[in-house]
Amino acid sequence: MTLPKRQIIMTCALPYANGPIHLGHMLEHIEADIYSRFQKMRGHECVFICADDTHGTPIMIKAREQGITPETLIGKSFTEHTADFKDFSIAFDHYGSTNSDENKKLCELFYERMKAKGHVHKKPIQQLYCDHDKMFLPDRFVKGTCPKCKTPDQYGDSCDVCGATYAPEDLINPGCSLCGTPPVKKASDHIFFRLNDFKQYLTEWLPKHTTPEISKKMMEWFNEDLRDWDISRDEPYFGFGIPGEPGKFFYVWVDAPMGYVSALDQWAKKNGRKLEDFWAADSKAEIYHFIGKDIVYFHTLFWPALLKSADFKTPTAINVHGHVMVNGEKMSKSKGTFISARVYLNHLDPQYLRYYYATKINGTVNDLDLNFEDFTSRVNSDLVGKIVNLASRGAQMLTKKMDGVLSELDSAGAKILEQIRADAEKIAGFYDQRDFAKATTAIRELADQVNKYFDEKAPWKTLEANPEETKKVITTTLNAFRLLAIYLKPVMPVMADQVAQLLGEKSYQWSDLSTTLTNHKVNDYVHLASRIDPEKIKSMIEEQKTIYAAVEKPKAKAAVAPAATGSVSKSAAQAKIAAENEKPAEIEFEDFMKIDLRIAKIIEAEEIKEADKLLKIKVELAPGETKQIIAGIKAAYDPSKLLGRHVLVCTNLKPRKMKFGMSEGMILAAGDGGSDLFVLSPDTGAKAGSRVK
């Protein structure tokens, strides 16, 4: 059946150039790569694009710490990232960088168009300023003593020891991290994008381009006007300057999604194509973004609004996935389960992770659990024991004990191949719907039928007595395995190419399913897959723990260094002990009653990309009554795991304007800080809005 040719553009969220690729990243990129390979096998034009996200304060800070330029840092990251993706068989058509001329020109074009249409305005905001260095100070350029636990040498957004979050001006003895000079407050004009101009458009756009689950969640923002979005940052900032605004730079979340378009522009130039053919407002191309659920807000509100403002085509769909858990828990650096792609590659075959992820990906936003016991079982039992074993048993018998030439099918074998081919469109449908779990299940069930046929025919018993019939059984078995390998090629491209080489064929397309190999020479068998040794998984985890320890040890030493202001410091541990042992002053009952503690339900939670410790959380106290809280619990909680949870909230805390938005309360938690924090929850039966007495 000839299918209409589709024109498909695909992107993954751009990995940040501040750290290595890990197995959480690989979920998204494997999912997208499987989809891309399937579409190409079907004959469609599919262009798979990605790039490194290279701008922002964290990049600048890390480069300073290493004594190198930001350009050198992102260049090193680019080399490492692309090597990791290549070794996992992620076949990008182009991988770029947001620090490119194309991206700079694109940002300027977008800004010019949104400005011409009146979608931006300027207003002053108060920021800390260093008179010595003559510059505004982003929160990571301010250091001082934590106002909560009194630990010195902490950054201006959160404390690494107790986990407290605060504004830079809340620090005790704050100082510029470069020179130690106490900062002053100074007004600075910032540029804001009028997101509310697109409220009606987004109201109609969201249900058509996202799943009902995502659309419903995002529509909760539409109960009130959408707030203006600050798209500018003051120098120093590693990024692109805003035209006509000296000392102002585009916020990283402006130029990062632009990288999707600019990377495609680079691909188009290399291939004699035009960007307008794909991203013009009237283009017929399909555009799909693959992202994690932690960045849905930016991709379903800001990004389509920016595209609309500049007269560019908006995405056909935002495909959202959940997070990767390991053995039922969030990935942990200290436990060695926050595993980098390179550490995995040092111990295990990347095709195995591709297969395992495929057996779990179902096109929903549910989290995926990388359970190593289940991982080992599925690879050893299903992939090696049921699928690859067909080739091992059949090909080796044919080449070692016979002449290595396939013959004809027997009648039972012809029916087997007919049954396998009958599932072609069903399996194709699963791939197209991104329900790879159903696709791999269907393939495994077909392998069970072939194994049953092979075992019933028992060719090892008939080899000497009836070699002709034996060869027919082997011919059927290898043809059946070939079809399964074609079905699996989007998931396991390396193995599929090895099968093609074994059978003396070119790289497979979906149309090759219609072919049967008879009277055909087979090459000598090459090993396709081995069972996983559980000891290799243990070694992988131990290596990751060793790397983590090597990184954390210098941090621990740095924690006892003097603060930037030159104040006398003590160790972080001493500061914590002192803070915990300091007996609070007694208060009257009336004083306690001034604190309004209530039960609240978490209805939204998202990661703040530029902050190491912060989550942006929205709680509901009563129908229609909500508060936004910036909470320093990022190291302890996956935001998706907080949704629907009832927590204790201080509701009458004076609202505080922070870099990442207004915080209108406090979520109560206990612990030593960092990953050792535990949000307090009420007993079963407590209702949102109930006061804590």
ZAMARGU-4260 file (C-alpha; in steps of 0.2 Angstrom, whole numbers, plus 5000, padded with zeros to 4 digits):
<rodrens>
0) 5000/5000/5000 | 5007/5017/4995 | 5005/5030/5008 | 5004/5049/5005 | 5021/5056/5009
5) 5022/5067/5024 | 5034/5081/5029 | 5038/5080/5047 | 5050/5091/5058 | 5054/5084/5075
10) 5064/5091/5089 | 5069/5086/5107 | 5071/5098/5121 | 5088/5106/5120 | 5100/5098/5133
15) 5108/5112/5144 | 5127/5114/5140 | 5131/5114/5159 | 5132/5095/5162 | 5133/5078/5154
20) 5119/5068/5146 | 5111/5056/5158 | 5098/5042/5157 | 5084/5054/5160 | 5089/5063/5144
25) 5090/5047/5135 | 5072/5043/5137 | 5066/5058/5127 | 5079/5056/5114 | 5077/5037/5112
30) 5058/5040/5111 | 5060/5053/5097 | 5073/5043/5088 | 5062/5028/5087 | 5048/5039/5080
35) 5059/5047/5067 | 5067/5031/5061 | 5049/5023/5059 | 5043/5038/5049 | 5059/5037/5038
40) 5056/5018/5035 | 5039/5022/5029 | 5045/5033/5016 | 5041/5050/5024 | 5052/5065/5024
45) 5057/5067/5042 | 5070/5079/5048 | 5075/5076/5066 | 5083/5092/5074 | 5091/5096/5091
50) 5105/5107/5098 | 5114/5112/5114 | 5105/5125/5125 | 5121/5136/5129 | 5116/5153/5137
55) 5112/5159/5154 | 5120/5163/5171 | 5124/5145/5176 | 5135/5143/5160 | 5144/5159/5164
60) 5147/5154/5182 | 5153/5137/5178 | 5165/5144/5165 | 5172/5156/5178 | 5174/5143/5191
65) 5184/5132/5178 | 5194/5148/5172 | 5189/5146/5154 | 5177/5156/5143 | 5159/5151/5141
70) 5163/5147/5122 | 5176/5135/5128 | 5164/5127/5140 | 5150/5125/5128 | 5162/5118/5115
75) 5167/5104/5126 | 5149/5101/5131 | 5145/5100/5112 | 5158/5087/5109 | 5153/5076/5124
80) 5134/5077/5120 | 5135/5073/5102 | 5147/5058/5106 | 5134/5051/5119 | 5120/5053/5107
85) 5129/5045/5093 | 5134/5030/5103 | 5116/5027/5108 | 5111/5028/5089 | 5102/5044/5091
90) 5102/5049/5072 | 5099/5068/5072 | 5098/5075/5054 | 5106/5090/5062 | 5113/5095/5079
95) 5117/5113/5082 | 5119/5126/5096 | 5109/5141/5102 | 5125/5151/5102 | 5125/5153/5083
100) 5123/5167/5070 | 5107/5159/5064 | 5099/5159/5081 | 5105/5177/5085 | 5097/5183/5069
105) 5081/5174/5073 | 5080/5181/5090 | 5082/5199/5083 | 5069/5195/5070 | 5056/5189/5083
110) 5060/5204/5094 | 5058/5216/5079 | 5041/5209/5074 | 5034/5207/5092 | 5040/5225/5095
115) 5032/5232/5079 | 5015/5224/5084 | 5016/5231/5102 | 5018/5215/5111 | 5032/5221/5122
120) 5034/5235/5134 | 5047/5241/5146 | 5046/5244/5165 | 5058/5246/5179 | 5062/5233/5192
125) 5073/5234/5208 | 5089/5224/5207 | 5105/5222/5217 | 5120/5232/5210 | 5138/5232/5213
130) 5146/5250/5213 | 5163/5243/5212 | 5161/5232/5197 | 5148/5243/5190 | 5135/5230/5186
135) 5119/5222/5191 | 5120/5206/5200 | 5110/5190/5195 | 5107/5180/5211 | 5122/5169/5208
140) 5133/5184/5208 | 5128/5188/5226 | 5135/5178/5241 | 5132/5180/5259 | 5126/5171/5275
145) 5110/5161/5274 | 5097/5171/5284 | 5090/5154/5291 | 5104/5143/5296 | 5118/5156/5296
150) 5129/5146/5285 | 5141/5158/5276 | 5146/5159/5258 | 5129/5155/5250 | 5122/5161/5234
155) 5108/5174/5232 | 5094/5162/5228 | 5095/5147/5240 | 5106/5139/5253 | 5115/5123/5249
160) 5115/5118/5267 | 5098/5120/5274 | 5089/5122/5257 | 5081/5138/5261 | 5076/5150/5247
165) 5076/5168/5248 | 5079/5184/5238 | 5097/5190/5236 | 5094/5205/5247 | 5088/5193/5261
170) 5106/5187/5264 | 5115/5192/5279 | 5131/5203/5274 | 5128/5200/5256 | 5142/5204/5244
175) 5146/5204/5226 | 5154/5186/5223 | 5167/5195/5212 | 5174/5208/5224 | 5165/5206/5240
180) 5158/5224/5240 | 5140/5225/5248 | 5128/5228/5234 | 5115/5242/5233 | 5097/5242/5226
185) 5095/5250/5210 | 5081/5252/5197 | 5084/5243/5180 | 5072/5244/5165 | 5067/5227/5159
190) 5058/5222/5144 | 5042/5212/5145 | 5032/5201/5133 | 5013/5204/5134 | 5008/5186/5135
195) 4990/5191/5139 | 4988/5197/5121 | 4988/5179/5116 | 4976/5173/5129 | 4961/5170/5117
200) 4973/5162/5104 | 4981/5150/5117 | 4964/5145/5124 | 4959/5139/5106 | 4976/5132/5102
205) 4980/5121/5118 | 4966/5108/5116 | 4971/5105/5098 | 4989/5103/5100 | 4991/5095/5117
210) 4984/5079/5125 | 4968/5082/5136 | 4978/5079/5151 | 4991/5093/5147 | 4978/5105/5140
215) 4967/5104/5156 | 4982/5107/5167 | 4988/5122/5157 | 4970/5130/5156 | 4971/5132/5175
220) 4982/5147/5171 | 4968/5155/5161 | 4957/5159/5176 | 4965/5176/5177 | 4975/5187/5165
225) 4991/5179/5159 | 5006/5189/5167 | 5018/5198/5157 | 5034/5188/5154 | 5051/5196/5158
230) 5062/5192/5142 | 5077/5202/5147 | 5092/5201/5158 | 5105/5213/5163 | 5124/5211/5160
235) 5134/5201/5164 | 5125/5188/5155 | 5130/5175/5142 | 5118/5177/5128 | 5112/5188/5114
240) 5111/5207/5116 | 5094/5214/5113 | 5094/5226/5098 | 5093/5245/5104 | 5095/5240/5122
245) 5113/5242/5128 | 5117/5231/5142 | 5101/5220/5140 | 5101/5202/5135 | 5088/5190/5129
250) 5083/5178/5143 | 5089/5160/5140 | 5071/5154/5138 | 5069/5166/5124 | 5083/5160/5113
255) 5083/5142/5119 | 5067/5137/5109 | 5072/5148/5095 | 5086/5134/5093 | 5073/5123/5086
260) 5070/5134/5071 | 5088/5140/5069 | 5095/5122/5069 | 5083/5118/5056 | 5088/5133/5046
265) 5106/5127/5047 | 5100/5110/5041 | 5090/5118/5026 | 5106/5128/5021 | 5116/5112/5020
270) 5103/5103/5010 | 5098/5116/4998 | 5081/5119/5006 | 5072/5135/5013 | 5067/5137/5031
275) 5051/5145/5025 | 5046/5128/5017 | 5044/5121/5035 | 5041/5135/5047 | 5031/5148/5038
280) 5014/5151/5045 | 5006/5143/5030 | 5018/5128/5029 | 5010/5110/5027 | 5024/5102/5037
285) 5020/5093/5053 | 5030/5100/5068 | 5032/5089/5084 | 5041/5094/5100 | 5046/5080/5111
290) 5048/5087/5129 | 5048/5082/5147 | 5033/5087/5158 | 5044/5099/5169 | 5045/5111/5154
295) 5027/5110/5148 | 5023/5128/5153 | 5036/5136/5142 | 5032/5125/5127 | 5013/5127/5128
300) 5011/5145/5133 | 5026/5156/5129 | 5033/5147/5114 | 5017/5146/5103 | 5014/5164/5108
305) 5031/5169/5102 | 5029/5160/5086 | 5012/5168/5083 | 5019/5185/5087 | 5032/5183/5074
310) 5021/5175/5060 | 5029/5158/5062 | 5020/5141/5061 | 5016/5134/5078 | 5019/5116/5083
315) 5007/5102/5076 | 5009/5093/5093 | 5018/5094/5109 | 5023/5076/5114 | 5025/5076/5133
320) 5033/5061/5143 | 5036/5058/5161 | 5052/5057/5171 | 5064/5042/5173 | 5063/5033/5190
325) 5076/5020/5195 | 5070/5005/5205 | 5055/5015/5210 | 5064/5030/5216 | 5069/5046/5209
330) 5087/5046/5202 | 5100/5049/5216 | 5118/5055/5213 | 5123/5048/5230 | 5115/5031/5227
335) 5123/5030/5210 | 5107/5029/5200 | 5108/5046/5192 | 5118/5038/5179 | 5126/5047/5165
340) 5125/5041/5147 | 5144/5038/5146 | 5145/5028/5162 | 5131/5017/5155 | 5141/5015/5139
345) 5156/5010/5149 | 5147/4994/5155 | 5131/4990/5145 | 5125/4989/5127 | 5115/5005/5122
350) 5104/4994/5112 | 5097/4986/5127 | 5092/5003/5135 | 5083/5007/5119 | 5074/4991/5119
355) 5069/4992/5137 | 5063/5010/5136 | 5053/5005/5121 | 5044/4992/5131 | 5039/5005/5143
360) 5035/5020/5132 | 5016/5022/5129 | 5014/5040/5123 | 5008/5046/5140 | 5015/5058/5153
365) 5017/5044/5166 | 5034/5041/5174 | 5045/5027/5168 | 5053/5016/5180 | 5070/5009/5175
370) 5070/4994/5186 | 5086/4985/5184 | 5079/4968/5189 | 5065/4970/5176 | 5078/4977/5164
375) 5089/4962/5165 | 5074/4950/5164 | 5066/4958/5148 | 5083/4959/5139 | 5088/4941/5144
380) 5072/4933/5142 | 5062/4942/5129 | 5075/4950/5117 | 5089/4937/5118 | 5080/4922/5123
385) 5065/4923/5112 | 5069/4935/5097 | 5088/4934/5094 | 5089/4916/5099 | 5079/4912/5083
390) 5093/4918/5072 | 5106/4910/5083 | 5098/4893/5082 | 5093/4894/5063 | 5108/4903/5055
395) 5121/4893/5064 | 5113/4876/5060 | 5112/4882/5041 | 5130/4888/5040 | 5139/4876/5051
400) 5130/4860/5047 | 5122/4863/5030 | 5128/4873/5014 | 5122/4890/5020 | 5109/4893/5007
405) 5090/4895/5011 | 5078/4884/5001 | 5059/4885/5001 | 5045/4887/5015 | 5035/4873/5021
410) 5016/4875/5022 | 5016/4878/5040 | 5030/4891/5038 | 5021/4900/5024 | 5006/4902/5037
415) 5018/4909/5050 | 5025/4922/5038 | 5007/4927/5033 | 5002/4929/5051 | 5018/4940/5055
420) 5014/4951/5040 | 4996/4953/5044 | 5001/4963/5060 | 5011/4976/5050 | 4998/4990/5050
425) 4994/4986/5068 | 5012/4988/5073 | 5014/5003/5062 | 4999/5011/5071 | 5007/5008/5088
430) 5023/5017/5082 | 5014/5031/5074 | 5004/5034/5091 | 5021/5033/5100 | 5014/5017/5110
435) 5030/5008/5108 | 5025/4997/5123 | 5011/4989/5112 | 5023/4988/5097 | 5036/4978/5106
440) 5023/4967/5115 | 5015/4963/5098 | 5033/4958/5091 | 5037/4948/5106 | 5021/4938/5104
445) 5025/4935/5086 | 5042/4928/5091 | 5033/4916/5103 | 5023/4909/5088 | 5039/4907/5078
450) 5048/4898/5093 | 5033/4887/5095 | 5034/4882/5077 | 5053/4879/5078 | 5052/4869/5094
455) 5037/4858/5086 | 5047/4855/5070 | 5063/4851/5080 | 5075/4853/5066 | 5090/4847/5076
460) 5082/4830/5077 | 5078/4829/5058 | 5094/4836/5051 | 5102/4819/5046 | 5086/4810/5042
465) 5077/4823/5032 | 5089/4838/5027 | 5077/4845/5014 | 5063/4847/5026 | 5075/4853/5040
470) 5081/4867/5028 | 5063/4872/5025 | 5060/4874/5043 | 5076/4884/5045 | 5071/4895/5030
475) 5055/4899/5038 | 5063/4903/5054 | 5076/4915/5047 | 5063/4923/5036 | 5052/4925/5051
480) 5066/4932/5061 | 5070/4944/5047 | 5052/4951/5048 | 5054/4954/5067 | 5070/4963/5064
485) 5062/4974/5052 | 5048/4978/5064 | 5061/4981/5078 | 5073/4992/5067 | 5066/5009/5074
490) 5070/5002/5092 | 5086/4992/5088 | 5094/5000/5072 | 5111/4992/5075 | 5105/4974/5077
495) 5093/4977/5061 | 5108/4982/5051 | 5118/4967/5057 | 5103/4956/5052 | 5103/4964/5035
500) 5122/4960/5034 | 5120/4942/5039 | 5107/4939/5026 | 5116/4949/5012 | 5104/4963/5011
505) 5103/4982/5011 | 5097/4992/5026 | 5079/4988/5029 | 5064/4999/5024 | 5046/4995/5030
510) 5042/4990/5012 | 5054/4975/5014 | 5041/4966/5024 | 5034/4960/5008 | 5049/4951/5003
515) 5053/4932/5006 | 5071/4926/5005 | 5072/4909/4996 | 5086/4900/4987 | 5097/4914/4995
520) 5114/4913/5002 | 5117/4917/5020 | 5133/4924/5027 | 5142/4917/5043 | 5133/4920/5059
525) 5138/4935/5069 | 5134/4937/5087 | 5119/4949/5089 | 5116/4950/5108 | 5122/4943/5124
530) 5113/4941/5141 | 5116/4955/5154 | 5127/4950/5168 | 5119/4958/5184 | 5137/4962/5190
535) 5139/4974/5176 | 5124/4984/5183 | 5132/4984/5200 | 5149/4990/5192 | 5140/5004/5183
540) 5132/5010/5199 | 5148/5010/5209 | 5157/5020/5195 | 5143/5033/5196 | 5144/5034/5215
545) 5163/5036/5213 | 5161/5050/5201 | 5148/5059/5212 | 5160/5057/5228 | 5174/5065/5218
550) 5163/5080/5213 | 5155/5082/5231 | 5172/5082/5240 | 5178/5098/5233 | 5161/5106/5236
555) 5162/5101/5255 | 5179/5109/5256 | 5173/5125/5248 | 5158/5126/5260 | 5171/5130/5274
560) 5179/5144/5264 | 5176/5162/5270 | 5162/5172/5263 | 5164/5184/5249 | 5162/5198/5261
565) 5177/5192/5271 | 5166/5189/5287 | 5172/5175/5299 | 5165/5158/5293 | 5163/5141/5301
570) 5160/5125/5293 | 5143/5121/5286 | 5140/5107/5298 | 5144/5119/5313 | 5132/5132/5306
575) 5118/5119/5305 | 5121/5112/5322 | 5122/5130/5330 | 5106/5134/5321 | 5097/5118/5326
580) 5103/5119/5344 | 5099/5138/5346 | 5083/5138/5357 | 5069/5149/5350 | 5062/5162/5362
585) 5046/5158/5370 | 5030/5166/5362 | 5013/5169/5368 | 4998/5159/5362 | 4992/5174/5353
590) 5008/5175/5344 | 5006/5158/5337 | 4988/5161/5332 | 4994/5175/5321 | 5001/5161/5310
595) 4988/5155/5298 | 4993/5137/5294 | 4981/5128/5282 | 4979/5112/5273 | 4982/5115/5254
600) 4981/5104/5238 | 4996/5105/5226 | 4988/5107/5209 | 5004/5112/5199 | 5022/5109/5202
605) 5036/5113/5189 | 5055/5114/5190 | 5063/5131/5188 | 5077/5128/5176 | 5089/5141/5181
610) 5088/5137/5200 | 5097/5123/5208 | 5085/5121/5223 | 5068/5129/5218 | 5051/5122/5212
615) 5037/5133/5207 | 5021/5126/5215 | 5003/5131/5214 | 4992/5126/5229 | 4973/5127/5231
620) 4965/5131/5247 | 4947/5131/5241 | 4939/5131/5224 | 4946/5146/5215 | 4957/5151/5229
625) 4975/5147/5224 | 4993/5153/5229 | 5009/5152/5221 | 5024/5146/5231 | 5042/5146/5227
630) 5049/5131/5237 | 5067/5125/5239 | 5063/5107/5238 | 5069/5103/5221 | 5083/5092/5227
635) 5071/5081/5237 | 5055/5080/5226 | 5051/5076/5208 | 5038/5090/5204 | 5026/5077/5196
640) 5026/5067/5212 | 5019/5082/5221 | 5003/5084/5211 | 4987/5081/5220 | 4996/5080/5237
645) 4989/5089/5253 | 5002/5099/5262 | 5003/5111/5276 | 5005/5129/5271 | 5008/5146/5280
650) 4996/5156/5270 | 4998/5174/5278 | 5017/5175/5275 | 5020/5192/5267 | 5021/5189/5248
655) 5039/5191/5242 | 5044/5195/5224 | 5058/5183/5219 | 5068/5182/5203 | 5056/5168/5196
660) 5040/5175/5202 | 5030/5180/5217 | 5030/5168/5232 | 5014/5169/5242 | 5016/5157/5256
665) 5027/5143/5263 | 5026/5124/5262 | 5031/5116/5278 | 5045/5103/5278 | 5057/5095/5290
670) 5075/5089/5287 | 5093/5094/5285 | 5090/5102/5268 | 5095/5097/5250 | 5089/5080/5246
675) 5085/5077/5265 | 5069/5086/5266 | 5052/5080/5269 | 5036/5089/5265 | 5023/5088/5280
680) 5006/5081/5275 | 4990/5080/5285 | 4982/5063/5291 | 4969/5055/5279 | 4953/5065/5279
685) 4960/5082/5281 | 4952/5094/5268 | 4960/5109/5258 | 4957/5125/5267 | 4956/5117/5284
690) 4965/5127/5297 | 4979/5119/5307 | 4976/5121/5326
</rodrens>
